[in-house]
Amino acid sequence: MLREIRDRLLFPFARAAVNAQSTLSWWRARGKPDQVIFDRPYDGRPAMLLALYQKGRVRPDVWRMLRAARALDLHIVAVNTLRLQTDEIEALKEVVDCYIERPNFGRDFGSYRTGFLH
């Protein structure tokens, strides 16, 4: 009985809280442009599009994935919804062909859209 009451009360509240947070993020991101930090021209190689959510520094597992993709000679486009430190961006230039930062709104679909349209 308590579980049923809890589920009836908490689920709508949780849904409303997530909806409010999403709406607030949308208002903050509205009108902010995507920033292409660096971009090498596409040369026809197979491409990899990576949606990132990395703040400050890139995680070690992401570095390993990027190096593996570079070893396969892929053209790598990375779209991040947070900001990286300047030295980290400089290090990315060795393995990533195009790096874009965009406002953090929504899910990864916006990052994929940005990468595809670029």
Protein Blocks (a to p, Z undefined) as FASTA:
>chain_A
ZZmmmmmmmmmmmmmmmmmmmmmmmmmmgopacddfbdcddehiacdddddddehiacfk
lmmmmmmmmmnopacddddfbdcdfklmmmmmmmpmbdcddddehjfklmmmmmmmZZ
